[in-house]
Amino acid sequence: MTVIKTPQTQKTNGLSSLGLALLLTLAVSSSLDALAQAYPNKAIRLQVPFAPGGTTDIVARVIAEPLGRVLGQSVIVENKPGGGGVVGANETAKAVPDGYNLGVATVSTTAANPAINSKIPYNPLSDFTPIINIAATPNVIAVNPSFPATDYAGFIAELKKHPGKYSYSSSGTGGIGHLQTELFKNLSGTFITHIPYRGAGPALNDTVAGQVPMIFDNLPSALPFIKENRLVAIVVAAPQRLAVLPNVPTFKEVGLEPVNRMAYYGIYGPKGLPKEVIERISNGVKKALEDPQVKKRIEDTGSLIVANTPEQFQAQIKAEFEIYKKVVESQKLTLD
C-alpha cells in the first residue's frame, strides 16, 4: 500500500524533528549542569599557548599547584605554542565547556593578535568565557650587554643614528611584544627590524645569547637575566618605577605614555561554561592567591595581583582589543 504524505503529516514530522532537537539540547544542558554540580572530579588541563620559559608559562605554573589543592584535583599545565598563541587559544575555544580544558588568557591571544590577524579562527570577545585575571605584568625593553648603550637616552640616540641596523625579538607576529614595539617605533621615530619567534621563551634565549640585540618582553621572564647582568633593562611599561628596577624609567617618564601598558595573565575557558564552574574556578584562584608564598612568588616577578571578577575581566579584554585595533590601523600593520 502506498502512503501519501499530506501537508499535515509533513507538519507533524517537522514538529517531531524540532521536538527532538529541543530534547537533545535540553539533554546536553542537563548533562553539563550535572557535571558542574560535581565539578571537579578529575584532573584539569590548563593550556599555555606559548613555549615554556615565557611569562605566561611562569604564571600558569605558579598558580596551578595551589589551585589544584583548593579544588581537590590536579591542575596540569600543558604548552601548545604556535601562531603567536593562536594555536593554543583556538584549542581552548573549541574545547567542550565542562571546565576541564582551560587556558591562560593573554593580551597577545585576546587582543593584539586578533587585532592584526583578520583570519584568526576565533572571536576573542565571544568564543571564550573569561573567569579571572590573575595578575598584571609590566613589560620591559631589554638589550644584550653587547649593545652600545645602557640607558634610555643612549639607546634612543643609537637607534636614531643607525636606522635599520638593529633588530628585536618577540613571541610572534601579532603578539603584545610585536605591537608594543611597533607603537614604540612610531612614537619615538626609530626603525628596528622585527624577528618573530614561536614564543617568548625562545625569543628571550636568543636575545640573551646575542643572536638578537633586544627584546620587548614581559618582566617576569626577563627579570632573572636582568638580575644576572645578562640583559640590560632600558625602559619599562608600568604605572611607576619598579622596586626591582629603581633606576629604569617608565615609558610615561620618557614621553611615550601610550606604550605604558601592562600585560594581563588570566584564566578563561570556552564559551558556555556553566555558572557553577566559573564560580568554582574563580573562587579557587582567589583562595590560592591568599597563600602568602603564592602571592610573593607572583609579586617577586614585578607583577601585581588583580584577581577580578569574570565581568571585569571581560571588560578588560574588550578594552585591550579595541586599543590594539587602533594601533594596527594607525601603524598600517599587516602579517606580511
N, C-alpha and C positions, 0 to 999 in steps of 0.2 A: 504494500500500500504506500502511495506517495503522500508525504506530509507537506502541506503547503504552509509556509511561514507567513502569517498575516502580520500587518503592522503592529498589532497588539502583542503578538508573540515576540517580535523583534524588540519592542519596547521593554517587555518583561525581561528578555535576555540581557538587554543593555543595563537595566537596573540591577540585575543579578551580578553583572561584571563590576558595576560601580560598588555594589554592596560588598563584593569580595575584596575589592581594593581597599575599601574602608576598614574591613575586618583585618586585613593584613597590616595596614597602618597602625591600627589600634593594638594589634598583637606585638608589633615591633616596639611601639611606645611602652606597652605594659612590660615587655621584656627588659627594656632599658631602665624603667622605673624600678623593677625588681632588683636589677644589678646595682643600681645606685644605692638602694637601701642596704645592700650587703657590702658595699664598697669600702675598702678594697679587700679582696680575698685571694689575691695573687700578686706577683711582682709587677711593678710599674716601670715602663720604659720612659726615660727622659732623654729625648734626642737633641744632640748638639749639632747644628747644621754646618759646622766647620771642623777642620782637622784639630787634633789635640794640641795643646800648648798655648792657645789664644785665651783671651779673657772670658769668652763665652764658656769655654771648657772649664776654666778655673772656677767660675761662679757656680756652674752646674755641679761640679764635684764637691764644692764646699757645702752646698745645701742638700745634696742627695742623701747622704748618710743620716743626718739628723732628721730630715723629713721622713725617711723610712722608719726611723724609731717611733716618731709620733704617729704615723699611720699604721704601724704594725706589719708592714710589708716592705720588702726591699725595693729601693728606687735605683734602677740600673741605668747608668749613663752610657749612651751609645753615640758615637760620632758618625755623621753622614755628610761629609763635605762634598762640595761641587756647586758650580754656578754662582759663586758668591753667596752661598747659603740657600739658594733657591731649591736645590735638590732635596735637602733635608726638610725645609719648611713645607714643600709640596707634599712630602710623605706624611707629615703631621696633619696637613689639611685634609688629606684623603683617608685618614685612619677612621676606624669605627669610633663613634663618640661614646665610649664607655669608660673613659678615664684611665685606661691602661696604656695609652700611647699619647704622651705629652711631648711638648717641645719647648726649647728655650727661645723666647721671642727677643729679637734684637732690632736695633734701628736699621741695620742692613737688610734684614729679611722682611720687615714690615713697612719700611718707609723708603730708604734710599734705593734699594734695588727695584722695587715696584715702580718707583718714580721715573727711573730711566729705561726700564725694560717693558715695553708695551705688550710683549708676548709672554710675559710671566704667567705660569699656569694656575695661578690662584689670585683671588682678590684679598688683599691684606685687611680690608675693612669688613668683609662679610663671610669669609671662609674659615675664620677661626673663632674660638671662644677665649678671649683674654681672661686670665684668672687673677694674676697678681704680678706687679713689678717688684722684683726683689731688691734691686739696687740701681742707683745712678752712678755712672762711672766717668771720671774725667778722661779726656783724650790728650795726647801729647805728640808734638813733633820732636823726634829724637834723631840724632845723627851718629854715624860711626865716628869714633875718635880720630879717624884719619881726615875727617872733613876739616877744611882750613878755617873754622870759626867755632867758638864755643859759647857765644851769647847771641841774643836775637839781633842786635844791631849788626854784628859781624856776619851773621847768617844771611840777612837780607842784602847786605852790601855785596856779598859773594855771589848770590843768585842773580842780582841785577847786573853785575859785572860780566857774568858768563851765562847769558840766557841759553837754555837748551843743553848746557854741559852736563847737568846733573839729572838724576832720576830718583823716583821714590817708589817704594814697595807698598802694596796694600793687600787686604784679604781677598780682593777680587773686584772685577769691574762692577760698578753699581753699589759696592759696599760703602759703609759710612766713611772709611778712611779715604776712599777714592773721591767721594763727593765733597767731603770737607776740605781735602787738599785742593780740589778744583776751585772751590769757593775761595780758599786762601789765595790761590794763584791770581784769581781775578781781582780781588780786593787789594792785593799787595803789588800787582803789576809785575809778576815774575813768571817764568816759564820753566817747568820741570817735567820730565817725561815719566809717564805712568807705567809701572811694571806690575801687573796683576798676578796674584798667586791663588792657590786653592785653599785659602785660609790664612788667618793672622799668624799662626804658628810658623809655617814655612817662610812667610814674608819677613817675620821678625828674625828668624835664624839667619837668613841671607844678609840682612842688614847688619846684624852683629858680626857676621863673618866678613863684611866688607864687600860683598858682591853688589850690593846696592847701597848708596851713601846715606839714605834717610828713609824714615817711615812716619806716617801719621797713625799712631796706634792707640788702643785703649791702655790706660795707665797700668792696670793690674798685671798684664803680661809683659810690659816693657820695664816696669819698675825694678825688678830684680837685676836686670842688666845695667840699668842706670846706677843702681847702688854699687855694683861691682865695677863701675867705670868702663863698661864695655859698650855703653851708649851714652850720649850726652843729651840731656833734655834742653830744648831750646825755648819752647813756649807751650802753655797748657790751656785746654778748654775747661774752665772750672769757674764757679761763682767768685772765688777769691784764691789767693795764693795758697798752696797746699802745705801743710805742716811737713810732709815728707820731702817737699821740694821748695823750701822757703825762698830761694834765690831765683826761681824761674817765674817770669811774668805770665799773666793770663793774656788771652787774645784781646780782652777788653782794654787792658793796660796799654797794649801796643797799638790801639786804634782800630782793631778788627773785631768789634763786638759781635757781628753776625756769625763769626766762626766759633764763638764761645758757647758751644752746645755740648752737653754731656750725653753719653750713651745710656741706654737702659737695657737691663737684663731681667726678663720676667718669664713667667710660665704661662703657656696657653695650650689649648687643645683644639681639635676640630670643631666646627660649628655644631650646635645641637647637643652639647654636653648637658646632662641633667643638672638641675639646680643643686641637688644634694651633693653631687660630685664636685661641683665648683666650690661650694662652701667647705667641703671636707679638705680639699687641697689648699684653698686659701687660708683657712684656719690652721692647717698643718704647717704651712710655711711660716706664718706669724708666730706660732708656738716654737718652731725650730729656731727662729731668729731671736727668741728670748734668751737662748743659751748664750751666756757671756762669751764663751770661746768661739762660737759660730759667728757672733756679731763682730768680735775682734778680728777674726780671720778675714772677713769681708772688708772691714774698715781699714785694716792694715795695708790693703791694696790701694788705698786712696779713695775707695768707693764710699757712697753714702747710702745707708739703709732707707728704703722707701716704704715697702710693704703696704701698698694702697689697695683700694677696692677694685673689683672687676670693672665697674663703671668708670672709675678714674683712669684705669689702665687703658681701657678702650678709647677714652677721650685723648689720652696722651699719644697713642698710636696714630690716631686720626690727625692730630696737630702736626706731628713729625712728618707724616706722609705729605701733607699739604705744603710744608716748608720746603722739603726736598724736591717736590714737584716744581716749585718756583725756581729753585736752584738750577734744575735741569733745563727749564725753559729759558732762563736768563743767560745761562752759560752755553746754550745750544749743544748740550752733551748728548752723545749717542753711544751705542755699544760698539760701533765700528772704529 
